[in-house]
Amino acid sequence: DIHVTVSSQELTASAGMDYASAAFDLVFPASDSLVMSCVQYSIIDDDIFEGDEEFRVILAFTQPPSVTASLGPPSTVTIRDNDALPTVRLTESEYVVNEGAGSVEVCAVTNIGHSESFTATFSTVQTGNAVDGVDYTGGGNTVDFLQSDEAQTVCTSFIILDNLIDDGNKMFGVSLETSFGDG
């Protein structure tokens, strides 16, 4: 008889988090016929966006030690992620501050957890009657959403300039762009 051990090796998937790690001992009777045996690894579902992940299945002879047959290369198992990318949105549709406030804090929130960090860039946009350099300091601020199992909020501030002139309400826009993974 030929004894083979089947085991797993983590690549990007984590044993116990993404799949149930197990080792199997298989016994193939000495025979001229093709003998097949199967093992099954349980996949663990979660609700966190992780992207596709992989682990390797490896075969190794355990008995007899003098076997000359070849086992071939390890196999890679890909676990396709069934969770959507997190959506990111500004927490408010409109932010209102007094001209003398000095700044306005603008926040964004994710709807779900995510296994990878990513960036969000807040940028001012000339959409209203506020003038960059006169009523506010325009530009962009990039902040990080760190890995989290829960929804997450990040904030940044933009400078509001008090020009000491009673010139009514002013408005400018803020855009939000996110970058996941490699861009």
N, C-alpha and C positions, 0 to 999 in steps of 0.2 A: 504494500500500500504506500501511497505518497501522501504526506501530510503537508498542507499549505496553510499559512496564516494570512488572513486578509485584514488590513488595518487602514486607518485614514491618516492623512497628514494635512494640517491647515495650510491653506494658501492665503486667499483673502477672506474666506469664510472662517468663522470661529466655532470650534467644537463646543457644544453646550448652549450656544447662542443662535447659530444658524442651522446646525444639524446635530443629530445625536451621534456622538462618537462611539464606536464599538469596534471590537476585534472579533473575528470569526475564525474558528479552526475548522478546516475542511479536510475530509479524508477521501481520496480517490482510490478506488480499488485498482490493483494491477490488472490491466486489460488491454487488448488490442483495439477495443472499440472506443469511440469518442464518448467521454463522460463529461457532463456539464453540471455545474452547481451554481446557484445564485445566492447572493446576499443582498440585504436591503438596509439602507441608511434612511432614517426618518429625518425629514426636513422640518425645521421649526419655523412657523410663520410668525411674523410680527407686523406692526403697523408703522414701521420706521423706514423712510426712504434710505436705501443703502447702495443702490445700484446692484448689478449682477456680482455674485461672489463665487469663489471656487474652492474646492478641496480635492485632494488627490487620494486615490485608492491604490494601495500597494500590496503586492503578493510577495510572500517569502516562503521558501521551503523550510520546514522544521524537521521532517524525517523522510526518508533516510538521508543522512548527511552526504552520501555519495551520488545523489541524483545528478544526472548529466543533462536533463531536459532544461529548456529555457522557459522562463515565465513571461518574457516580454516586458515592455515598458509599463510604468504605472498609468492608470487612467485618470483623467481629470473630470470631475463632476462640476457642472456650472449650475448654480441656483439662480434662476431668473427672478429678479425682484418684481413683486406684484404691487408695490406701493408707488404712488405718484410722487413726483417732485413736490417739495413743499411750495406753496404759493406764498408770496410775500407782498404785502400791501401796506400803504401808509395807514396809521391808526385813525387818522381824522381826514375828512374830506376838505376841511378848512381850519386853519389855525389863525387866531386873532390875538394880537398883542398891541399894547400901547407903544407909540413911537419912542417913549422914554424908557422902555423895558430893557433895552440894551441887546437883547437877543430873543430868538424864538427857538424853542426845542421842537424838533420834528422827529417822530418815531415811526418805525416799521415793525410789523409782526409777522411771524410765520404761522401757518395753520396747523402744522404737524411737526413731530420730531424729525431729525435727520442725522445720519451717522457720520457725515462729513461736514467740516467747516466750509463756509462760503462767504463771499463778500457782497455787500450792498453799497452802491454809490448813490448818494443823495446829491443832486445838482440843482442849482437855481436856474430858473427859466424865465426869460422876459416875456411874461404873458399878460401883464396888467400895466397899470400906469406908474408903478414904482420904478425908480431909476437906480440902476446898479451904481454904487459909489456915492450916491446922494441919499437914498432912502435905506439901502441895505448894502452889505458887502457880498457880492455874488461869488460863485465858485462851486466847488464840489468837495464833499467829505466822504471818504470810504470807511466803512465800519465792518467788523467781522461778526457773523453769526457763528458761534462756536458749536461744536457737536453737542446735540441735546436730544434726549428722549421725549421732550415735551415741546410745545409751542414756545417761541421765544420772542422777546421784544428788544430792539436796539434803538438808540436815539442819537441824534447829533444836533448841533446848534448852528444857527446862522445869525450873524451880527445885524442888528437893526440900528440904523444911524438916526440920531435925533438932530434934524437940521434946524430946529428951533423956529420953523416957519409953519404957521397954521395953513396948511395946504390940503386939508381933507384926508380922507382915507386913501391909502396906497395899497397896491396888491402886486405880488409876484408869484410865480409858480415854483414848485419843487418837483423834480422828476426822480424816479427811483429805478435803478438798474441792478440786476443781480448777476453774479458770475458763479456757476457751479462747476466744480471739478477743474477740467483743463480749459474752461472758458465757455 
